């Protein structure tokens, strides 16, 4: 399993890193579109659709993303769209998690399909816009989600067993604890401080997400980073809820050793649109 994870990770890096650091935004946007199409196929399967129907869901995802790109949405400022998307993630995300696993399966299947499909399309649009802003900006948002997850993992292992572990959502993801959430948030604040210092020293052509926020004051940076870290957890929990409702461990086997594409991008689904919301305003 470990060997598979390492090989898959290396292959993904060899594919993604050249596109990420390429001057233009098109190669990376195309690669992310392919990942979103795969995730849309997985979403269809998780919600009870047949293989042909799930492939059609992937095709619809590709068509919607391509249409937005062709229509010039990637290059347009979309503050109202990102504000509505951010509000929807907070309200709907909280409602879905509060309702729990049994309620998810009772929702109309077309609603569940639309929820996931729209989330994937908007995430692709947010990634494409962020790459157009600059690699430093996009990478700093990716790093926020990764560091929040890593910080949560180590904090949960370090303090979760020594203290009275407080489970975050035992019926959805028994392995997650509040100690892990706090650890992830602290890690994100440290990342924001370090990246802002780096920007001041290196003077990159495009500032990072954190340097952009820093223009509004330290308090705003802290609140925004804690909010982003919390919403990355929401994205992770919602995918865990959907998988638990479907009775599966992984969203698919597309990435050997890692599970499916949704397993790797779940925390990014709310985080990228929210980052664009904060950037737009």
N, C-alpha and C positions, 0 to 999 in steps of 0.2 A: 504493500500500500504506500509506504513512504517513497519507494523508488518511483512508483507511478506518479505520485504527487510532484516529485522533483522534476521528472521528465516533462510532465505537462506544464509546470510552471516555467521551465526554461524555454519550451517551444512558444508559449504565449508571449514571453518577454521578447524573444527574437522576432516575433511578428509585430508586437505592439510598439516597442520602443522606437524603432526607426520611423514609424508613422507618427508617433507622438512628438518626436523632435524634428520632424520635417517642417520646413518653413511654412508651407501651405497647410490649410486645414482639411482639404478634401480627402487625402488617404486615410487619416485617422477617423474622420466622420464616416467613411464607407465601412471601415472595419467595425466600428461601434454599431453601425446599422445592421451588419450581419449578426452581431451578438444579440441585438435586440430582437431580430427575427427569430433566432434560435430560442430566446427567452419567451417570445410570444407562443411558439409551438409548445414549449414546456407548460406555459400557463393554460393553454387549451387542454392538454392532457391532464393536468392537475385538477381541472374543473369538470372532468368527466366527458370530454369530447373525444370522438374517435380519432384515429390517426389521420385519415384524409381531412376531417374537419379541422384538426389542429394545424395541419400543413396550410390549410386555407387561412387560418388565423395569422400564421406567420407571413403569408403573402399579403394579407391586408395591412399588417404592420409595416412591411416594406413599402407598400404603395402609399400609405399615409405619410411616412417619413420622406419618401422621394417627392411627394406632392408639395410638402412644406418647403423642402429644399428648392424645388423648381420655382415655387411661387415667391421665393426671396425671404422667407421667414427667418432664415438663419442670420441674415445680415441686418435684420430690423430690430430696433429696441422694442421689447415687448413687456413693459413694466406691469400693465394691467393683467396680462396673461399669467405672469409669474406670481403676482399677488393673489389672484384667484386660486392658482395651483397650490401655493403655499398654504392658504387658508383651508383648502380642501383636504390637504394632507393632514393638517392638524385636527380638523373636525372629524373627517371620515376615518382617519387612522385611529383616533381615540375611541370612536364609536365601535369600530370593528374589534379592537382589542378588548373593550369593555364587554361587548356581546359574547365573545369567546368562540371556541371551536364549534360547538353545536349549532350556534346561530348562523355561522358561515354557510353550512350546507343547506340551510333552509332558505337562503336568499335565492331569488330568481337567477337561474344560470346565466342568462343573457346580461344581467346586471354585473355579475361577478366577472364575466368575460370582458365587458366594457371597461370595468374598473382597472383591470390589469393591462388591457391593451392601451388605454389612454395613458396610464402611468408610464409604460414603456416608450410610447411615442414622444411624450413630453420630456422624458429623461434623455432620449436621443437628441432632441432639439436643444436641450440645455447643454449637453456635452458639445454639440457642434458650435453653439454660440460661445461657450467658454474657450474652446480651442481657437476660435476666431479672435477672441480677445488676446490670447497669448498662452504659450505653453506653461510659463511660470504660474499663471493664474489657475489654469486647469489642474496642473499637477498638485498645487497647494490644496485644492478642494479634494482631490483623490486622497492625498496624504491625510487629510483630516479624518476621513472615514476609516482608512487603514489603521491609523494610530489609535483612534477610539476603540477599534476592535481589539488591537494588540494590547492596549492598556487595560481593557476590560478583562481580557483573558488572564493576564499576569496578576492583576489585582484580585480577581476571583480565586485564583489558585493560591495566592500568597496569604490573603486575609480571610477569604471565604471559609477556609477550613479551621482557622485559629479562632475566629470570632463566631458569634452566633449568626450563622449564615441566614440572610433574609432573601428568600427567593423572589425574583422579580415577577415572573409569570409562570408558576409551577405547572399550570394546566396546558401551557403553550410550549414553553421551552424550559424544562426543569433544571438545566445546567446553568442558567443565567441567574445572577444574584445582584442585589443592590450594591454590594461592595464592588462588583465588576463595573457597574455603571459609573460610580463615583471615580473609580480608578481611570476609566476611559476619559472622563471629563477632565481630570487633572492632566492626563497625557496630552489632550488636545490643547489645553491652555499653555502648556510648556512648548508644544509645537508652534503655536501662534507667536509666542514670544521669540523663539529661536528663529523662525522664518522672517519675522519683521526685522530682527537684528541683521540677518543675512542680507535682506534687501537694502538696508541702509549701508551696508559695507560694499556689496557687489554692484549696486545701482543698476539693476536689470532694466532693459527697455520697457518691459511690462511688469508692474508690481504684482505681488501675490494677492490672493484673496484677503489675507490678514492685513497687509499694508493698505489695501483699499479701505478696509474697515477702520484702520487706525486713524484715518482722517476725521472720524466722528468721535474720537475719544476712547480712552481705555475702558471705561465702563461699557460702552457699546460693544467693543471687541469681546469682552468677557461674556456679556449676555448672548451675543450672536454665536460665539463658539460653543457655549453650553447648550444653546438651543439646537444647533446643528448636530452636536454629539448625541443629544437626546433623540432627535428625529432619525438619526441613522439606526438607533436601537429600535425605533418604531418600525422602520422598514424591514429590519431583520426579523422582528417578532411577527409581523404580518405574514411574511413568507413561511415562517415556521408554523403559524396557525393554519395556513392553506395546506401545507404538506401534512399536518396532523389530521386535518379534515379528510384529506385524500387517502390517509393511511400509508404514506410513503416516507422514507428517510431522506431521499434526495429528489430534487426536481427532475433529474434525468441522469444518464450516464455519459453525457456528451464530453465531459472533461474527466478522463480517467484519474482516479485518486482524489478528485475534488467534487464530484457530483455533477450538477448541471450548471448552466449559465446563471440561472436565477439564484442559485446558492452563492454565487460570487458577486452578483450585482445588487442583491436585495437592499443592502444598506444605502446604495447609491440612488435608488429610485426616489426617495424624498429629498436626499441631500443636494443633488445637482440642481433641481428646480428651485430649492430654497436658497442655494448660493446665488443663483441668478436673480432671485427676488431681492436679496440683500444688495447685490451689485447694482441692480436697476434703480433702487431707491437711495 
